[in-house]
């Protein structure tokens, strides 16, 4: 076996995935920066404080577009809770936020297909809503937390005044998107691309079809793999695309896309201490049941519509000219390296 040829083949697979995904990742990151400009923490907290369906619904809707992974969402969720958000709303936010985001939706469109792109955030919405409502019903008494009367501004650092020009806000949003956010997900995105390349190059199609093809058994197996795993929604997408290309059903892929980003061992331990064991049990059971049931439903939708996902996989990316993909890939790699370098430098000082 020629090691050089293997490495070349592997790099080609990784580059192909990066090339296809880059324009959508850049668009998603840019959109995340725009959203960050308009996020008002005070208003979010104001509407999430009262237990009930409305606060759960708002927390779910607020969480869906936000670009935070399963570990990045923890301090935000804890902050919301300390500022008065109900347990149900906190749980909903804790699920909908990492399961999907504007950048993961964009890369889903580029690497997967339109149906999966629509169904993925819809599934995250249903899961988060069910978990929040279940917490309100079965989670026990939610102690009364008084909303802190702290003035905060998403664009401010301590000592800043509260007058900001549109230019200042735009610069802040782009700095957040292309340095903070991209720096946080860069290593996971790189890992996801490498794993996708390894799957594409080494894993036999027959192996994936035999163990991860269809059925609830494959979905339960994916739950066992996904629950302790730490991977962000964006980085999980190229892995799912590679597995689908090898024969994984869209339903099993959905289980991975929902469970992988929403849960990990560190997050489970942290939140169990903060919200309590009963709430974490509701959190895990809600995610698991919804992931499997929605995965089975998604397979049926593809069957009824007579859609072969392998035939539509990455079809949207074919509409972009090759030079756009190439430039985007080079720009993305440069931005990833730069963001990691800046964050490392900041941590040292």
FIPA-396110 format. One record per atom (N, C-alpha, C): x negated, y negated, z negated. Coordinates in steps of 0.2 Angstrom, whole numbers, padded with zeros to 4 digits, always signed. Each point is the difference from the previous one (the first is absolute). Layout:
REM residues N
XYZ ...
***
This chain:
REM residues 349
-0004+0006+0000 +0004-0006+0000 -0004-0006+0000 +0001-0005+0005 -0005-0006+0000 +0003-0005-0004 -0003-0002-0005 +0002-0005-0005 +0001-0007+0003 -0005-0001+0005 +0001-0007+0003 +0006+0000+0004 +0002+0005+0004 +0006+0000+0003 +0007+0000-0004 -0001+0003-0006 +0006+0000-0005 +0001-0007-0002 -0006-0004-0002 +0000-0007-0003 +0003-0004+0006 -0002+0001+0006 +0002-0005+0005 +0008+0001+0001 +0002+0007+0000 +0007+0001+0001 +0004-0003-0006 -0002+0001-0006 +0003-0003-0006 +0001-0008+0001 -0006-0003+0001 +0000-0007+0001 +0005-0003+0005 +0000+0004+0006 +0005-0001+0005 +0007+0000-0002 +0002+0005-0004 +0007+0000-0003 +0001-0006-0005 -0005-0001-0004 +0001-0006-0005 +0001-0006+0004 -0004-0001+0005 +0000-0007+0004 +0007+0000+0004 +0002+0005+0002 +0007+0000+0004 +0005-0002-0005 +0000+0003-0006 +0006-0002-0005 -0001-0007-0002 -0006-0003-0001 -0002-0007-0002 +0003-0004+0006 -0002+0002+0006 +0002-0004+0006 +0007-0001+0001 +0004+0005-0002 +0007+0000+0001 +0003-0004-0005 -0003+0000-0006 +0004-0003-0006 -0002-0007-0001 -0006-0002+0002 -0003-0007-0002 +0005-0006+0001 +0003+0000+0006 +0004-0006+0002 +0006+0000-0005 +0003+0005-0002 +0005+0000-0005 -0002-0001-0007 -0006+0002-0002 -0002-0001-0007 -0002-0008+0000 -0003-0003+0005 -0001-0007+0000 +0006-0004-0001 +0005+0002+0004 +0007-0003+0000 +0003+0000-0007 +0000+0007-0003 +0003+0001-0006 -0004-0004-0006 -0006+0000+0000 -0004-0004-0005 +0001-0008+0001 +0001-0002+0006 +0002-0007+0001 +0006-0002-0003 +0005+0005+0002 +0007-0001-0003 +0000+0000-0008 -0004+0004-0002 +0000+0001-0008 -0003-0007-0003 -0004-0003+0004 -0003-0007-0003 +0006-0005+0001 +0004+0000+0005 +0005-0004+0001 +0005+0001-0006 +0002+0006-0002 +0005+0002-0005 -0003-0003-0007 -0007+0001-0001 -0003-0002-0006 +0001-0007-0001 +0000-0004+0005 +0001-0008+0000 +0006-0001-0004 +0005+0004+0002 +0007-0002-0002 +0002+0004-0007 -0004+0004-0002 +0002+0004-0006 +0000-0005-0006 +0005+0000-0004 +0001-0004-0006 +0002+0005-0006 -0006+0001-0004 +0001+0005-0005 +0006-0002-0005 +0000-0007-0002 +0005-0002-0004 +0007+0002+0002 +0002-0001+0006 +0006+0001+0003 +0002+0008+0000 -0006+0004+0002 +0001+0007-0001 +0002+0002-0007 -0004-0002-0005 +0001+0002-0006 +0007-0002-0003 +0002-0006+0002 +0007-0003-0002 +0005+0005+0002 +0000+0003+0006 +0006+0004+0002 -0001+0007-0002 -0005+0002-0003 -0001+0007-0002 +0000+0002-0007 +0002-0005-0004 +0000+0001-0007 +0006+0004-0003 +0006-0001+0003 +0006+0003-0003 +0001+0007+0003 +0001+0005-0005 +0001+0007+0002 +0007+0000+0005 +0000+0004+0005 +0005+0001+0004 -0002+0001+0007 +0005+0001+0004 -0001+0002+0007 -0003-0006+0004 +0002-0006-0001 -0003-0006+0004 -0007+0000-0001 -0003+0000-0006 -0007-0001-0001 -0004+0006+0003 +0003+0006+0000 -0003+0006+0003 +0000-0001+0008 +0005-0003+0003 +0000-0001+0007 -0005-0005+0002 +0000-0006-0004 -0005-0005+0001 -0007+0002+0000 -0001+0004-0005 -0007+0003-0001 -0002+0004+0006 +0005+0004+0002 -0002+0005+0006 -0001-0004+0006 +0004-0005+0001 -0001-0004+0006 -0006-0005+0000 -0002-0002-0006 -0006-0004-0001 -0006+0004+0001 +0000+0007-0002 -0006+0004+0001 -0001+0002+0006 +0005+0001+0005 -0001+0003+0006 -0006-0003+0005 +0001-0007+0000 -0005-0003+0005 -0007-0001-0003 -0001+0000-0007 -0006-0002-0003 -0005+0005+0001 -0006-0003+0001 -0006+0005+0002 -0004+0002-0006 +0003+0004-0004 -0004+0002-0006 +0001+0008+0000 -0006+0003-0002 -0001+0008+0000 +0002+0002-0007 +0000+0007-0001 +0003+0003-0006 -0004-0003-0007 -0007-0001+0001 -0003-0003-0006 +0000-0008+0000 +0000-0003+0006 +0001-0007+0000 +0007-0003-0003 +0005+0005+0001 +0006-0003-0002 +0001+0001-0008 -0004+0004-0003 +0000+0001-0008 +0000-0007-0003 -0005-0004+0000 +0000-0006-0003 +0005-0005+0001 +0003+0000+0006 +0005-0004+0002 +0007+0002-0003 +0001+0007+0000 +0006+0003-0003 +0000-0001-0008 -0006+0000-0003 -0001-0001-0007 +0001-0007-0002 -0002-0005+0005 +0001-0007-0001 +0007-0001+0000 +0004+0003+0005 +0007-0002+0001 +0004+0003-0006 -0002+0006-0003 +0003+0002-0006 -0001-0004-0006 -0006-0002-0001 -0002-0005-0006 +0004-0006+0001 +0001-0002+0006 +0003-0007+0001 +0008+0001+0000 +0002+0006-0002 +0007+0001-0001 +0004+0004+0005 -0003+0003+0005 +0003+0004+0005 +0003+0007-0004 +0006+0002+0002 +0003+0006-0003 -0004+0006+0002 +0001+0006-0004 -0004+0006+0002 +0002+0002+0007 +0007+0000+0001 +0002+0002+0007 -0003-0004+0005 +0000-0006+0000 -0003-0004+0005 -0007+0001+0001 -0004+0001-0006 -0007+0001+0000 -0001+0007+0004 +0004+0005-0002 -0001+0006+0003 +0001+0000+0008 +0005-0004+0002 +0002-0001+0007 -0006-0003+0004 -0003-0005-0003 -0005-0004+0002 -0006+0004+0001 -0001+0005-0005 -0006+0004+0000 +0000+0005+0005 +0006+0002+0003 +0000+0005+0005 +0000-0004+0007 +0005-0005+0001 +0001-0002+0007 -0007-0004+0002 -0003-0003-0005 -0006-0004+0002 -0006+0004+0004 -0002+0005-0004 -0006+0004+0003 +0002+0005+0006 +0007+0002+0000 +0002+0005+0005 +0000-0004+0007 +0001-0006+0001 +0000-0003+0006 -0002-0008-0001 -0002-0003+0006 -0002-0007+0000 +0000-0002+0007 -0001-0007+0001 +0000-0002+0007 -0005+0003+0004 -0006+0001-0003 -0006+0003+0004 +0001+0007+0001 +0003+0004-0004 +0001+0007+0001 +0006+0001+0005 +0005-0005+0000 +0005+0001+0005 -0003-0002+0007 -0004-0005+0000 -0004-0001+0007 -0004+0006+0002 -0004+0003-0004 -0004+0005+0002 +0004+0007+0002 +0006+0000-0004 +0005+0006+0002 +0002-0001+0007 +0002-0006+0002 +0002-0001+0007 -0005+0001+0005 -0007-0001-0002 -0005+0001+0005 -0002+0008+0000 +0000+0003-0005 -0003+0007+0000 +0006+0005+0000 +0006-0001-0003 +0005+0005+0000 +0005-0002+0005 +0006-0001-0001 +0005-0001+0005 +0006-0005-0003 +0004-0003+0004 +0005-0005-0003 +0005+0003-0005 +0002+0006+0001 +0004+0003-0005 -0003+0001-0007 -0006+0003+0000 -0004+0000-0006 -0001-0007-0003 -0001-0005+0004 -0002-0007-0002 +0006-0002-0004 +0006+0001+0003 +0007-0002-0003 +0001+0004-0007 +0000+0006+0001 +0002+0005-0005 -0005-0001-0007 -0006-0001+0001 -0005+0000-0005 +0002-0006-0005 +0001-0006+0001 +0002-0005-0005 +0007+0001-0002 +0005+0003+0004 +0006+0002-0002 +0000+0005-0006 -0004+0005+0001 -0001+0005-0005 -0003-0003-0006 -0005-0004+0000 -0002-0003-0006 +0005-0004-0003 +0004-0004+0003 +0006-0004-0003 +0004+0005-0003 +0002+0006+0003 +0005+0004-0004 -0003+0003-0006 -0006+0002+0001 -0004+0003-0006 +0000-0005-0006 -0003-0006+0001 +0000-0005-0005 +0006-0002-0003 +0005+0000+0004 +0007-0002-0003 +0003+0006-0004 -0001+0006+0002 +0002+0006-0004 -0004+0000-0007 -0006-0001+0001 -0004+0000-0007 +0002-0005-0004 +0001-0006+0002 +0002-0006-0004 +0007+0001-0003 +0005+0002+0004 +0006+0002-0003 +0000+0006-0005 -0004+0005+0002 +0000+0005-0005 -0003-0002-0007 -0005-0004+0001 -0003-0003-0007 +0005-0004-0004 +0004-0004+0004 +0005-0004-0004 +0005+0005-0003 +0002+0006+0003 +0005+0005-0002 -0003+0004-0006 -0006+0003+0001 -0003+0005-0004 -0006-0002-0004 -0002-0006+0001 -0007-0001-0003 +0000-0002-0007 +0006-0001-0003 +0000-0002-0007 +0001-0008+0000 +0000-0002-0006 +0001-0007-0002 -0006-0004+0002 +0001-0005+0004 -0006-0005+0002 +0000-0005-0004 -0006-0001-0004 -0001-0005-0005 +0001-0007+0003 +0002-0004-0004 +0001-0007+0003 -0007-0004+0000 -0002-0001+0006 -0006-0004+0001 +0002-0007+0002 -0003-0005-0004 +0002-0007+0002 -0005-0002+0006 +0003-0003+0004 -0004-0003+0006 -0005-0005-0002 -0006+0001+0001 -0005-0006-0002 +0001-0006+0004 +0000-0005-0003 +0001-0007+0003 -0007-0002+0003 -0003+0004+0004 -0007-0002+0002 +0001-0003+0007 -0003-0006+0001 +0000-0002+0007 -0005+0003+0004 +0001+0003+0006 -0005+0003+0004 +0001-0003+0007 -0005+0000+0004 +0000-0001+0007 -0004+0005+0004 +0002+0003+0005 -0004+0005+0003 -0006-0003+0004 +0000-0006+0001 -0006-0003+0003 -0005-0003-0004 +0002+0000-0007 -0005-0004-0005 -0004+0004-0003 -0006-0002-0002 -0004+0002-0005 +0000-0005-0006 -0003+0003-0005 +0001-0005-0006 -0003-0006+0001 +0003-0006-0002 -0002-0006+0001 +0002-0004+0006 +0003+0004+0005 +0002-0003+0006 +0006-0004-0001 +0002-0005+0004 +0006-0003-0001 +0005+0003+0005 +0006-0002+0000 +0005+0004+0003 +0003-0003+0007 -0005-0004+0003 +0002-0003+0006 -0005+0004+0005 +0003+0003+0005 -0003+0004+0005 +0002-0002+0007 -0005-0001+0004 +0002-0001+0007 +0001+0006+0004 +0004+0000+0006 +0001+0006+0003 -0007+0003+0002 -0005-0004+0002 -0006+0003+0002 -0003+0004-0006 +0000-0003-0006 -0003+0003-0006 +0004+0007-0001 +0006+0000+0001 +0004+0006-0001 -0002+0005+0005 +0000-0002+0007 -0002+0005+0005 -0007+0003-0001 -0005-0004-0002 -0007+0002-0002 +0001+0005-0005 +0003-0002-0005 +0001+0005-0006 +0003+0007+0002 +0005+0000+0004 +0003+0006+0003 -0004+0004+0004 -0004-0003+0004 -0005+0003+0005 -0006+0003-0004 -0002-0004-0005 -0005+0003-0005 +0002+0006-0004 +0006-0001-0002 +0003+0006-0004 +0000+0006+0005 +0003-0001+0006 +0001+0006+0005 -0007+0003+0002 -0004-0004+0003 -0006+0002+0003 -0006+0001-0004 +0000-0002-0007 -0005+0001-0004 +0002+0005-0006 +0005-0003-0004 +0002+0004-0006 +0004+0007+0002 +0005-0001+0004 +0004+0006+0002 -0004+0005+0004 -0003-0003+0006 -0004+0005+0004 -0006+0003-0004 -0003-0004-0004 -0006+0003-0005 +0003+0005-0004 +0006+0000-0003 +0003+0005-0004 +0001+0006+0004 +0003+0000+0006 +0002+0006+0003 -0006+0002+0005 -0005-0003+0001 -0005+0001+0005 -0003+0007-0001 -0002+0002-0006 -0003+0007-0001 +0005+0005+0001 +0006-0001-0002 +0005+0005+0001 +0002+0001+0007 +0001-0006+0004 +0001+0000+0007 -0005+0004+0004 -0007-0001-0002 -0005+0003+0003 +0000+0008-0001 +0002+0001-0007 +0000+0007-0002 +0006+0004+0004 +0006-0004+0001 +0005+0003+0004 -0001+0001+0007 -0004-0005+0003 -0002+0001+0007 -0005+0006+0001 -0004+0001-0005 -0005+0006+0000 +0004+0006-0001 +0004+0001-0005 +0004+0006-0001 +0004+0001+0007 +0003-0005+0003 +0004+0001+0006 -0004+0003+0005 -0006-0003+0001 -0005+0003+0005 -0002+0007-0002 -0001+0002-0006 -0002+0007-0002 +0006+0005+0002 +0006-0003-0002 +0006+0005+0002 +0000+0001+0007 +0000-0006+0004 +0000+0001+0007 -0005+0004+0004 -0006+0000-0003 -0005+0003+0003 -0001+0008-0002 +0001+0001-0007 -0002+0006-0003 +0006+0005-0001 +0006-0003-0002 +0006+0004-0003 +0003+0003+0006 +0001+0007+0000 +0004+0003+0006 +0007-0002-0001 +0003-0001+0006 +0007-0001+0000 +0004+0005-0003 -0002+0007+0001 +0004+0005-0003 +0000+0000-0007 -0005-0002-0004 +0000-0001-0007 +0005-0004-0002 +0000-0006+0003 +0005-0005-0003 +0007+0002+0002 +0001+0003+0005 +0007+0002+0002 +0002+0006-0005 -0004+0004-0002 +0001+0006-0004 +0002-0002-0007 -0004-0005-0003 +0001-0002-0007 +0004-0007-0001 -0001-0004+0005 +0003-0007-0001 +0005-0002+0006 +0003+0005+0003 +0004-0001+0006 +0007-0003-0002 +0004+0004-0003 +0007-0002-0002 +0002+0003-0006 +0006-0002-0003 +0003+0003-0005 -0001-0003-0007 +0004+0002-0005 -0001-0003-0006 -0006+0003-0004 -0003+0006+0002 -0006+0002-0003 -0006-0004+0001 +0000-0002+0007 -0006-0004+0002 +0001-0007-0004 +0006-0002-0001 +0001-0007-0003 -0002+0001-0007 +0001+0005-0004 -0002+0001-0007 -0007+0000+0000 -0003+0004+0005 -0008+0000+0000 -0003-0007+0001 +0004-0004+0004 -0003-0007+0001 +0001-0004-0007 +0005+0002-0004 +0001-0004-0006 -0006+0002-0005 -0001+0006+0000 -0006+0002-0004 -0006-0003+0001 -0001-0001+0007 -0006-0003+0002 +0000-0008-0001 +0006-0003+0002 +0000-0007+0000 +0001-0004-0007 +0003+0004-0005 +0002-0004-0006 -0007-0002-0004 -0005+0004+0000 -0006-0002-0004 -0005-0004+0004 +0002+0000+0007 -0005-0004+0005 +0001-0007-0001 -0006-0003+0001 +0000-0008+0001 -0002-0002+0007 +0005-0003+0003 -0001-0002+0007 +0006-0005+0002 -0002-0006+0003 +0004-0005+0001 +0005+0001+0006 +0005-0003+0001 +0005+0001+0005 -0003-0001+0007 -0005-0005+0001 -0003-0001+0006 -0005+0006+0002 -0004+0002-0005 -0005+0005+0001 +0003+0007+0001 +0006+0001-0002 +0004+0007+0000 +0002+0001+0007 +0001-0006+0004 +0004+0001+0007 -0004+0003+0005 -0007-0001+0001 -0004+0003+0005 +0000+0008-0002 -0001+0002-0007 +0000+0007-0002 +0007+0003+0002 +0005-0003-0001 +0007+0003+0002 +0000+0001+0008 -0002-0005+0003 +0000+0000+0008 -0004+0006+0002 -0006+0001-0003 -0004+0006+0002 +0003+0006-0001 +0003+0001-0006 +0003+0006-0002 +0007+0001+0005 +0003-0005+0001 +0006+0001+0005 -0002+0002+0007 -0006-0002+0002 -0003+0002+0006 -0002+0007+0000 -0001+0003-0006 -0002+0007+0000 +0006+0004-0002 +0006-0003+0000 +0006+0005-0001 +0004-0001-0007 -0002-0005-0004 +0004-0002-0006 +0006-0003+0002 +0006+0002-0003 +0006-0003+0002 +0001-0007-0003 +0004-0004+0003 +0000-0007-0002 +0003+0000-0008 +0004+0004-0002 +0003+0001-0006 -0006+0001-0006 -0004+0005+0002 -0006+0001-0005 -0005-0006+0000 -0001-0003+0006 -0004-0006+0000 +0003-0006-0004 +0007+0000+0000 +0003-0006-0004 -0001+0002-0007 +0000+0006-0003 -0001+0001-0007 -0007-0002-0002 -0005+0001+0005 -0007-0002-0002 +0000-0008+0000 +0003-0003+0005 +0000-0007+0000 +0004-0004-0005 +0005+0004-0003 +0003-0003-0006 -0003+0001-0007 -0002+0007-0001 -0003+0002-0006 -0007-0003-0001 -0005+0001+0005 -0007-0002+0000 -0001-0007-0003 +0003-0005+0004 -0001-0007-0003 +0004-0001-0006 +0005+0003-0002 +0004-0002-0006 -0003+0003-0006 -0003+0005+0000 -0002+0003-0006 -0008+0002+0000 -0003+0000-0006 -0007+0003-0001 +0000+0001-0008 -0005+0004-0001 -0001+0002-0007 -0001-0006-0005 -0005-0005+0002 -0001-0006-0004 +0006-0004-0001 +0004-0001+0005 +0006-0004+0000 +0005+0003-0005 +0001+0007+0001 +0005+0003-0004 -0002+0000-0008 -0006+0001-0001 -0003-0001-0007 +0001-0007-0003 -0002-0005+0004 +0001-0007-0002 +0007-0002-0001 +0005+0002+0004 +0007-0002+0000 +0003+0004-0006 -0002+0006-0001 +0004+0004-0005 -0001-0003-0007 -0006-0003-0001 -0002-0004-0006 +0004-0007-0001 +0001-0002+0006 +0004-0007+0000 +0007+0000+0000 +0003+0005+0004 +0007+0001+0001 +0003+0005-0004 -0004+0005-0002 +0003+0006-0004 +0000+0006+0005 +0000+0006-0003 +0000+0006+0003 +0006+0001+0004 +0006-0002-0003 +0006+0002+0003 +0001-0004+0007 -0003-0006+0000 +0001-0004+0006 -0005+0002+0005 -0006+0003-0002 -0004+0003+0005 +0003+0006+0003 +0003+0004-0004 +0003+0006+0002 +0006-0002+0005 +0004-0005-0001 +0005-0002+0005 -0004-0002+0006 -0005-0004+0000 -0004-0002+0005 -0003+0006+0005 -0003+0005-0003 -0002+0005+0004 +0005+0005+0003 +0005+0001-0004 +0006+0004+0002 +0004-0004+0006 +0001-0006-0001 +0003-0004+0006 -0004+0000+0006 -0007-0001+0000 -0004+0000+0005 +0000+0007+0004 -0001+0005-0004 +0000+0007+0002 +0006+0002+0004 +0006-0001-0004 +0006+0002+0003 +0002-0004+0007 -0001-0006-0001 +0001-0004+0006 -0004+0001+0006 -0007+0002-0001 -0004+0001+0005 +0002+0006+0004 +0001+0006-0004 +0002+0006+0003 +0007-0001+0004 +0005-0003-0003 +0006+0000+0003 +0000-0005+0006 -0003-0005+0000 -0001-0005+0005 -0004+0003+0006 -0005+0004-0002 -0004+0004+0005 +0004+0005+0004 +0004+0004-0004 +0005+0004+0004 +0004-0003+0004 +0003-0006-0002 +0005-0004+0004 -0004-0003+0006 -0006-0002-0001 -0004-0003+0006 -0001+0006+0005 -0002+0006-0002 -0001+0005+0005 +0007+0001+0004 +0006+0000-0004 +0006+0001+0004 +0001-0005+0005 -0001-0007-0002 +0001-0005+0005 -0004+0001+0006 -0007+0002-0001 -0004+0001+0006 +0003+0006+0004 +0003+0005-0003 +0003+0006+0003 +0006-0002+0004 +0005-0004-0003 +0006-0002+0003 -0001-0005+0006 -0005-0004-0001 -0002-0005+0005 -0004+0003+0006 -0002+0006-0001 -0005+0004+0004 -0006-0004+0002 -0003-0002-0005 -0006-0004+0000 -0006+0004-0002 -0005+0001+0004 -0006+0003-0002 -0005-0005-0002 -0002+0000-0007 -0004-0006-0002 -0007+0000+0003 -0002+0006+0002 -0007+0001+0003 +0000-0004+0006 +0006+0000+0004 +0000-0003+0006 +0000-0008+0000 +0003-0002-0006 +0001-0007-0001 -0006-0003-0005 -0004+0004-0002 -0005-0002-0005 -0005-0005+0003 +0000-0006-0003 -0005-0005+0002 +0002-0003+0007 +0006+0001+0002 +0002-0002+0007 +0000-0008+0000 +0002-0003-0006 +0000-0008+0000 -0007-0002+0002 -0005+0003-0003 -0007-0003+0001 -0002+0000+0007 +0003+0004+0005 -0002+0001+0007 +0003-0006+0003 +0004-0005-0002 +0002-0006+0003 -0005-0005+0000 -0005+0000-0005 -0005-0005+0000 -0006+0002+0004 -0003-0005+0003 -0005+0001+0005 -0006+0002-0004 -0005+0004+0003 -0005+0003-0003 -0005-0005-0003 -0001-0006+0003 -0005-0005-0002 +0003-0003-0007 +0007-0001-0001 +0002-0002-0006 -0001+0004-0006 +0001+0007+0002 -0002+0005-0006 -0007+0000-0002 -0005-0001+0005 -0007+0000-0001 -0002-0006-0004 +0003-0006+0002 -0002-0006-0003 +0003+0000-0008 +0006+0003+0000 +0003+0001-0007 -0004+0004-0004 -0002+0006+0002 -0004+0005-0004 -0007-0004-0002 -0003-0003+0004 -0007-0003-0001 +0002-0006-0006 +0005-0004+0001 +0001-0005-0004 +0002+0003-0007 +0004+0005+0000 +0002+0003-0006 -0006+0003-0004 -0004+0004+0003 -0006+0002-0003 -0004-0005-0003 -0001-0006+0004 -0004-0006-0003 +0003-0003-0006 +0007+0000+0000 +0004-0003-0006 -0001+0004-0006 +0001+0007+0002 -0001+0005-0006 -0006-0001-0004 -0006+0000+0004 -0006+0000-0002 -0001-0007-0004 +0002-0005+0003 +0000-0007-0003 +0004+0000-0007 +0006+0002+0000 +0004+0000-0006 -0003+0004-0006 -0003+0006+0002 -0003+0004-0005 -0006-0003-0003 -0004-0004+0004 -0006-0003-0002 +0002-0006-0004 +0005-0004+0001 +0002-0005-0004 +0002+0002-0006 +0005+0005-0001 +0002+0002-0006 -0005+0003-0004 -0005+0004+0002 -0006+0002-0003 -0004-0005-0004 -0001-0005+0004 -0004-0006-0002 +0004-0004-0005 +0007+0000+0000 +0004-0004-0005 +0000+0004-0006 +0000+0007+0000 +0000+0004-0006 -0007+0000-0004 -0005-0002+0004 -0007+0000-0003 -0001-0006-0004 +0004-0006+0002 -0001-0006-0003 +0005-0001-0006 
***
